[in-house]
Amino acid sequence: MPNQIKKSAQELLENAQVILESLEGTLFRLYVSYDQCDLSDDKTRAMMSVCIMLANGALEDIESASAKTKLNISMFIRQSHGIVIMLDELLDLNLSKGYIAAAIHGLFLAAEQLKESLETAVDAVMTRVAA
């Protein structure tokens, strides 16, 4: 039974990585479109809403994995939660265009780093399963 619990945590973390990869792609497309094209506020908000949905999905999977493993992955939960909050704040579009583009790029980098960091957690869960 413990191996099944650990495997579930591993699957959840791997799923979060896939979602974060989708989030990265969407953020990158949003960044390029927003920075280089004249995107309407409505289209920008729609793309940010998709990003928020993806970020929330990753957060849910990371939180669920945390509940299924004894590993301390609270740092990943905080990072994922921060991405969600920042996207939600950007949805208001109260900053100048340059600042919004910079924030979107920063979120892209944060999602990329979180996805790569989750690889360590996946490896740790796999190691515990094997032990």
N, C-alpha and C positions, 0 to 999 in steps of 0.2 A: 504493500500500500504506500509506503513513503516514496518509493520510486515513481509511482503514478502522480503523486502530489508534486514532486520535483519536476517531472516531465511536463506537467501542466504549466508550471511557472516558466519553464524554458519556452514552451510554445507561445505563451502570452508575451514574453519578452521578444521573441522572434517576430511575432505579429506586430508588436509595437515598432520594431525596426522597419518593417515593411510599410507601415502607415507613415512613419517619419520620412521614409524615402519618398513617398507620394507627396508629403507635405513639403519636402525640399524642392521637388520638381514644380509644385504649384507656386511656392514662394519665389522660385527663380523666374518662372514665367511672369508672375506678377511684377517682380522687380524690373525685369527687362521691359515689359510693356509699359509700366508706370513711368519708368525713368526715360525711355526713349520714344514713347508714343504719347499721344494726348488722350489717355483713357478717361472716360467719363467717371464721375464720382460713383454713379450707380454700378457701373461695371467693376470698378475697383472694390466697392463694398461687397458685391456678389462674390468676387474672387476671394476676398478676405473671409467671407462667411464660410466658403469651402475650406479655407485654411483652418478656421476655428473648429469646424467639424472634424477635420483630420487630427488636429492637435488634441481635441477632447477624446477622440478614439484612442490615441496613443497613451494619453494620461490614464484613461480607464484600464487599459491593458497593463500598464506598469503598476498601477495601484492593485489590480487583481493579482498580479504576479507577486507583489510584495506580501500579500496576505497568504500566499501559498508556499513561501520559502522562508527559511530562517535568516537568509542573507539580508543585510541592511542595505536596501536600495532607496532609502528615503531621499538621497541626493538626486536621484533620477526623477523621483516624483516632483521634487521642488523645481527642477529644471523644466520639466514638462509643464507644470502648473504656471511657471513664469512665462513660457511661450504663449500659453492660452491667454493669460492676463494681458500680455503686451498686444497680442492680436486683437483682443476685445477693445483695448484702449485705442488702437489705431483705427478701428472701425468708425470712430467719430470723425476722423480726418480733420482734426483741428490744427494740425501742424502745417508748415509750408511744404511744398512739394519735395524739396531737397531733403528735408528731415524725414518725411515719410519714406522716401526711397532708401535713405540710409537705415532707417529702422527695419524695413523689409529685408534689406540685405543682412543686417545683423541677426534677424530672426532666422534667415536661411542658414547662416553660419552656426547659430545655436542649435537648430534642428539637426544639422549635419554632425556636429560634435556629440550631441546626445545619442544619435543613432550609432555612432562609432563607440561611444562609451558603453552602450547597452551590450555590445559584443563581449565585454569583460564580464558583465553579469551573466550572460548566457553561458560563457565558459565556466564560470564559478558554479552555476547550477548544474551543469553537466558533470563537473568534477565531483560534486557532492553526490550525484546520482550514482556515479561509478564507484564511489567509496563505500 
